[in-house]
């Protein structure tokens, strides 16, 4: 008796994100133990192997996410999966070569990790729907604030580092990585402002990926120029945190709805909050260092000045948006009052304590009372005692959020 094996087009079941996150947590613990128990070349190779494994786990998880989504909405996660593979390749090569904090020994294994940066940038660019990929002026200013702030912070951290070696690789590590990290932070913030409401949670995790990638870039550059086991541990843990955020971002993405991209909800407050907190934090760090006696370079001073200017411009835009929104609400309120006032039915607006604040124009015709004589008085004083009891019960149910059917 023969049996036929039928292959269906259904996707293979993928492990849930919590499995990948649990593996990443175990790898982070192993990395901490390696930094505590080992030193020298053994610690370098073991740490690189663990980071390569973590990158591969995150890449496979993201590939599983991309496999369950439609092709168009899966493209950001294919890009991030490719970035995970490139990071794993770079760390595997570093483990084979035994390259550590000596920037002179760094070589071609840096370039796969560099190629992971445009792959992550492509994920940010592909996540918003095509119609929303052009950022508005507010999102662009917020992104510029974050970009300049991260660049100033990178310059501040690396200003006193003695750059070892000559050629492209030392410049790439000490200047290129922090600059690319700053660019990615700004790009992640623009992505958060442009995605549809359904994918906003995923975009928020993606901002975390970009921020931790900037931390990895600056910490790695600092560790390779100055050195120190604590900096290496910070870099490795930020690396694993970046991968965990990427896994969470992919798992949180429901994809675009079948009928097309969902309406994009505004997040102006979030953009202002992130950009201003970043700018003020970096400015306080630089000013505090200057007060403590550290000389501030011309580039750092210029960067803080640009931050002040950009936050001032963003504050003006925020005030303009608030004024425009207030005018729009006032116009809407006037239109609604005019519509209700022209109706024959009597409409009353009450405060929670039952005081009348507004009465429609039908009150005079239906009740014989002018609207100004009713405004400011408790409604229960205008009703019969029995109706007052019903009013209190009705108001209590409304304030409690209980649905109340109106009598006909």
C-alpha positions as CSV (number, residue, x, y, z in Angstrom):
1,X,0.0,0.0,0.0
2,X,1.5,3.3,-1.0
3,X,0.9,6.6,0.6
4,X,1.1,10.0,-1.1
5,X,2.7,12.9,0.7
6,X,0.8,16.0,0.0
7,X,2.7,19.3,0.4
8,X,0.5,22.4,1.0
9,X,1.3,26.0,0.6
10,X,0.7,26.7,4.3
11,X,3.7,28.3,6.0
12,X,5.7,26.3,8.5
13,X,4.9,27.0,12.1
14,X,7.5,29.4,13.5
15,X,8.6,29.5,17.2
16,X,6.9,32.4,19.1
17,X,8.9,35.5,19.8
18,X,9.2,34.6,23.5
19,X,11.4,31.6,22.5
20,X,13.8,33.8,20.7
21,X,13.7,36.3,23.5
22,X,14.5,33.6,26.1
23,X,17.5,32.5,24.0
24,X,18.7,36.0,23.8
25,X,18.4,36.5,27.5
26,X,20.4,33.3,28.1
27,X,23.1,34.5,25.7
28,X,23.2,37.9,27.5
29,X,23.8,36.1,30.7
30,X,26.5,34.0,29.1
31,X,28.2,37.2,27.7
32,X,28.2,38.7,31.2
33,X,29.8,35.6,32.6
34,X,32.4,35.5,29.9
35,X,33.4,39.1,30.7
36,X,33.6,38.3,34.4
37,X,35.5,35.0,34.2
38,X,37.7,35.3,31.1
39,X,40.1,37.8,29.7
40,X,42.4,38.2,26.8
41,X,41.9,36.4,23.5
42,X,39.7,33.8,25.0
43,X,37.1,36.4,26.1
44,X,37.3,38.1,22.7
45,X,36.6,34.9,20.8
46,X,33.9,33.6,23.2
47,X,32.1,37.0,23.2
48,X,32.2,37.2,19.4
49,X,30.8,33.7,19.1
50,X,27.9,34.5,21.5
51,X,27.1,37.7,19.7
52,X,27.2,35.9,16.3
53,X,24.8,33.3,17.8
54,X,22.4,36.0,19.1
55,X,22.4,37.8,15.8
56,X,21.6,34.5,14.0
57,X,18.7,33.8,16.4
58,X,17.3,37.2,15.8
59,X,17.7,37.0,12.1
60,X,15.9,33.6,11.9
61,X,13.1,34.9,14.1
62,X,12.6,38.0,11.8
63,X,12.7,35.7,8.8
64,X,9.9,33.7,10.3
65,X,7.9,37.0,10.8
66,X,8.5,37.9,7.2
67,X,7.3,34.5,6.1
68,X,3.9,34.9,7.7
69,X,3.2,38.3,6.2
70,X,2.2,39.3,2.7
71,X,5.1,40.0,0.5
72,X,4.7,43.8,0.4
73,X,4.4,44.2,4.2
74,X,7.1,41.6,4.8
75,X,9.9,43.6,3.2
76,X,11.0,45.5,6.3
77,X,11.5,42.3,8.2
78,X,13.4,40.6,5.4
79,X,15.7,43.6,5.5
80,X,16.2,43.2,9.3
81,X,16.7,39.5,8.9
82,X,19.4,40.2,6.4
83,X,20.9,42.7,8.8
84,X,21.0,40.0,11.5
85,X,22.8,37.6,9.1
86,X,25.4,40.3,8.3
87,X,25.9,41.0,12.0
88,X,26.4,37.3,12.6
89,X,28.8,37.0,9.7
90,X,30.9,39.9,11.0
91,X,31.0,38.5,14.6
92,X,31.9,35.0,13.3
93,X,34.8,36.5,11.3
94,X,35.9,38.4,14.4
95,X,35.9,35.2,16.4
96,X,38.0,33.4,13.8
97,X,40.5,36.2,13.6
98,X,40.5,36.9,17.4
99,X,40.1,40.6,16.9
100,X,39.4,42.5,20.1
101,X,39.7,46.1,21.1
102,X,42.8,46.8,19.1
103,X,41.6,49.0,16.3
104,X,44.8,48.3,14.3
105,X,43.9,44.7,14.0
106,X,40.3,45.4,12.8
107,X,39.8,44.5,9.2
108,X,37.3,43.2,6.7
109,X,35.1,41.7,9.4
110,X,33.9,45.2,10.1
111,X,32.3,45.7,6.7
112,X,29.5,43.1,7.0
113,X,28.5,44.8,10.2
114,X,28.6,48.2,8.4
115,X,26.4,46.7,5.6
116,X,23.8,45.9,8.3
117,X,23.3,49.6,8.9
118,X,21.8,50.3,5.4
119,X,19.7,47.1,5.8
120,X,18.2,48.5,9.0
121,X,17.7,51.9,7.4
122,X,15.8,50.1,4.5
123,X,13.6,48.5,7.1
124,X,12.7,51.9,8.5
125,X,12.0,53.3,5.0
126,X,9.8,50.3,4.0
127,X,7.7,50.1,7.1
128,X,5.4,53.1,6.4
129,X,3.0,52.8,3.5
130,X,4.2,54.2,0.2
131,X,1.8,57.1,0.4
132,X,3.3,58.2,3.8
133,X,7.0,57.8,3.2
134,X,7.6,61.5,2.7
135,X,7.9,62.9,6.2
136,X,6.2,66.1,7.3
137,X,8.1,69.1,8.5
138,X,7.3,68.3,12.2
139,X,8.7,64.8,11.9
140,X,11.7,66.0,10.0
141,X,12.6,68.6,12.7
142,X,12.1,66.0,15.4
143,X,14.5,63.7,13.5
144,X,17.0,66.4,13.1
145,X,17.0,67.2,16.8
146,X,17.6,63.6,17.7
147,X,20.3,63.2,15.0
148,X,22.2,66.3,16.1
149,X,21.9,65.3,19.8
150,X,23.2,61.8,19.2
151,X,26.1,63.1,17.0
152,X,27.0,65.7,19.7
153,X,27.0,62.9,22.3
154,X,29.2,60.7,20.2
155,X,31.6,63.5,19.7
156,X,31.6,64.3,23.4
157,X,32.3,60.7,24.3
158,X,35.0,60.2,21.7
159,X,36.6,63.6,21.9
160,X,39.3,62.5,24.4
161,X,39.9,59.1,22.8
162,X,43.3,58.5,21.3
163,X,42.6,57.0,17.8
164,X,45.0,54.1,17.2
165,X,46.1,53.2,13.7
166,X,45.8,54.8,10.3
167,X,43.6,54.3,7.2
168,X,39.9,53.7,6.6
169,X,39.1,51.3,9.4
170,X,40.1,53.5,12.4
171,X,38.1,56.4,10.9
172,X,35.2,54.1,10.2
173,X,35.1,52.9,13.8
174,X,35.7,56.2,15.6
175,X,33.7,58.6,13.3
176,X,31.5,56.6,10.9
177,X,29.8,54.4,13.4
178,X,28.6,57.2,15.7
179,X,27.5,59.3,12.7
180,X,25.5,56.4,11.3
181,X,24.0,55.7,14.7
182,X,22.8,59.3,14.9
183,X,21.3,59.0,11.4
184,X,19.4,55.9,12.4
185,X,17.9,57.4,15.5
186,X,16.5,60.3,13.4
187,X,15.3,57.9,10.8
188,X,13.5,55.7,13.4
189,X,11.7,58.7,14.8
190,X,10.5,59.7,11.3
191,X,9.3,56.1,10.8
192,X,7.3,56.2,14.0
193,X,5.6,59.4,12.9
194,X,4.7,58.1,9.4
195,X,3.4,54.5,10.0
196,X,-0.2,53.6,10.2
197,X,-1.9,53.2,13.5
198,X,-1.9,49.4,13.2
199,X,1.9,49.2,12.9
200,X,2.8,51.9,15.4
201,X,3.7,49.5,18.2
202,X,6.0,47.8,15.9
203,X,7.6,51.1,14.8
204,X,8.1,52.0,18.5
205,X,10.2,48.9,19.0
206,X,12.0,49.8,15.8
207,X,13.0,53.1,17.3
208,X,14.4,51.1,20.2
209,X,16.5,49.1,17.7
210,X,17.9,52.3,16.2
211,X,18.6,53.9,19.6
212,X,20.5,50.8,20.8
213,X,22.3,50.5,17.5
214,X,23.6,54.1,18.2
215,X,24.6,53.0,21.7
216,X,26.5,50.0,20.2
217,X,28.2,52.2,17.7
218,X,29.4,54.9,20.2
219,X,30.3,52.3,22.9
220,X,32.2,50.1,20.4
221,X,34.1,53.1,19.0
222,X,35.0,54.2,22.6
223,X,36.0,50.7,23.6
224,X,38.3,50.3,20.5
225,X,40.0,53.6,21.1
226,X,40.1,53.7,24.9
227,X,39.4,50.1,25.9
228,X,38.2,48.7,29.2
229,X,36.2,45.6,30.1
230,X,33.2,47.6,31.3
231,X,32.8,49.3,27.9
232,X,33.1,45.9,26.1
233,X,30.3,44.5,28.3
234,X,28.1,47.5,27.7
235,X,28.6,47.2,24.0
236,X,27.7,43.5,24.0
237,X,24.6,43.9,26.2
238,X,23.4,46.8,24.1
239,X,23.9,44.6,21.1
240,X,21.7,41.8,22.5
241,X,19.2,44.4,23.6
242,X,19.1,45.8,20.0
243,X,18.4,42.3,18.7
244,X,15.6,41.7,21.3
245,X,13.9,45.0,20.2
246,X,14.1,43.8,16.6
247,X,12.4,40.5,17.5
248,X,9.7,42.4,19.4
249,X,9.2,44.8,16.5
250,X,8.6,42.0,14.1
251,X,6.3,40.1,16.5
252,X,4.2,43.2,17.1
253,X,3.6,43.8,13.4
254,X,0.1,42.8,12.2
255,X,0.9,43.9,8.7
256,X,-1.2,46.3,6.7
257,X,-5.0,45.5,6.5
258,X,-6.1,43.8,3.3
259,X,-8.0,46.8,2.1
260,X,-5.0,49.0,2.1
261,X,-3.0,51.1,4.6
262,X,-5.0,52.1,7.7
263,X,-5.4,55.8,8.5
264,X,-2.3,57.3,10.1
265,X,-2.9,58.6,13.6
266,X,-1.0,61.7,14.6
267,X,1.7,61.4,17.2
268,X,3.0,65.0,17.5
269,X,3.3,64.8,21.3
270,X,5.5,61.7,21.2
271,X,7.8,63.2,18.7
272,X,8.2,66.4,20.7
273,X,8.7,64.4,23.9
274,X,11.5,62.2,22.4
275,X,13.3,65.0,20.6
276,X,13.2,67.5,23.5
277,X,14.2,64.9,26.1
278,X,17.1,63.8,24.0
279,X,18.2,67.4,23.2
280,X,18.0,68.6,26.8
281,X,19.8,65.6,28.2
282,X,22.7,65.9,25.8
283,X,22.9,69.7,26.4
284,X,22.9,69.2,30.2
285,X,25.7,66.6,29.8
286,X,27.9,69.0,27.8
287,X,27.1,72.0,30.1
288,X,27.7,70.0,33.2
289,X,31.1,68.9,31.9
290,X,32.0,72.5,31.1
291,X,31.0,73.6,34.6
292,X,33.2,70.8,36.0
293,X,36.2,72.1,34.2
294,X,36.3,70.0,31.0
295,X,37.0,72.2,27.9
296,X,34.3,72.2,25.4
297,X,35.4,71.9,21.8
298,X,34.2,74.2,19.0
299,X,32.2,71.3,17.4
300,X,30.5,70.4,20.7
301,X,29.6,74.1,21.3
302,X,28.2,74.5,17.8
303,X,26.2,71.2,18.2
304,X,24.6,72.5,21.4
305,X,23.8,75.8,19.7
306,X,22.1,73.9,16.8
307,X,20.2,71.9,19.3
308,X,18.9,75.0,21.1
309,X,17.9,76.5,17.7
310,X,16.1,73.3,16.5
311,X,14.2,72.9,19.8
312,X,13.2,76.5,19.6
313,X,11.9,76.0,16.1
314,X,10.1,72.8,17.1
315,X,8.5,74.7,20.1
316,X,7.2,77.3,17.7
317,X,5.7,74.6,15.4
318,X,4.1,73.0,18.4
319,X,2.5,76.3,19.5
320,X,1.3,76.9,15.9
321,X,-0.2,73.4,15.8
322,X,-1.9,74.0,19.2
323,X,-3.4,77.3,18.0
324,X,-4.6,75.8,14.8
325,X,-6.2,72.9,16.7
326,X,-7.9,75.2,19.1
327,X,-9.4,77.2,16.2
328,X,-10.6,74.1,14.6
329,X,-12.3,72.9,17.8
330,X,-14.0,76.3,18.2
331,X,-15.3,76.2,14.7
332,X,-16.6,72.7,15.2
333,X,-18.2,73.8,18.5
334,X,-19.9,76.7,16.8
335,X,-21.3,74.6,14.0
336,X,-22.7,72.0,16.4
337,X,-24.3,74.6,18.6
338,X,-25.8,76.3,15.6
339,X,-27.3,73.0,14.3
340,X,-28.7,72.0,17.7
341,X,-30.0,75.5,18.4
342,X,-32.0,75.5,15.1
343,X,-33.7,72.2,16.0
344,X,-37.2,72.2,17.7
345,X,-36.1,69.7,20.4
346,X,-34.6,71.1,23.6
347,X,-31.0,70.1,24.2
348,X,-29.4,70.8,27.6
349,X,-25.7,70.5,28.4
350,X,-25.0,69.8,32.1
351,X,-21.9,69.8,34.3
352,X,-21.3,66.6,36.4
353,X,-23.1,68.3,39.4
354,X,-26.2,68.9,37.3
355,X,-25.7,72.6,36.6
356,X,-27.0,73.8,33.2
357,X,-24.2,75.3,31.1
358,X,-26.0,75.5,27.7
359,X,-29.6,75.3,26.4
360,X,-30.6,75.1,22.7
361,X,-32.8,77.7,21.1
362,X,-35.9,75.5,21.3
363,X,-36.3,76.1,25.0
364,X,-38.3,79.3,24.6
365,X,-40.7,77.7,22.1
366,X,-41.1,74.4,24.0
367,X,-40.8,75.5,27.7
368,X,-41.4,79.3,27.6
369,X,-38.1,80.0,29.2
370,X,-35.2,82.0,27.7
371,X,-31.9,80.2,27.5
372,X,-30.1,82.8,29.7
373,X,-32.6,82.2,32.5
374,X,-31.8,78.5,32.6
375,X,-28.1,78.7,32.3
376,X,-26.2,78.4,35.6
377,X,-29.0,76.8,37.5
378,X,-29.2,73.2,38.7
379,X,-31.6,71.3,36.5
380,X,-33.2,69.5,39.5
381,X,-34.6,72.9,40.7
382,X,-36.6,73.1,37.4
383,X,-38.1,69.6,37.7
384,X,-40.8,68.0,39.8
385,X,-39.4,66.0,42.8
386,X,-40.2,62.7,41.2
387,X,-38.4,63.7,38.0
388,X,-35.4,64.9,40.1
389,X,-34.9,61.4,41.5
390,X,-35.0,59.9,38.0
391,X,-32.5,62.6,36.9
392,X,-30.0,61.8,39.7
393,X,-30.2,58.1,38.8
394,X,-29.8,58.8,35.1
395,X,-26.8,61.1,35.8
396,X,-25.1,58.5,38.0
397,X,-25.4,55.9,35.3
398,X,-24.0,58.2,32.6
399,X,-21.1,59.3,34.8
400,X,-20.3,55.6,35.5
401,X,-20.3,54.8,31.8
402,X,-23.4,52.6,31.9
403,X,-25.5,52.6,28.8
404,X,-28.9,54.2,29.4
405,X,-31.8,53.8,27.0
406,X,-33.7,57.0,26.6
407,X,-37.5,56.8,26.9
408,X,-39.5,57.4,23.8
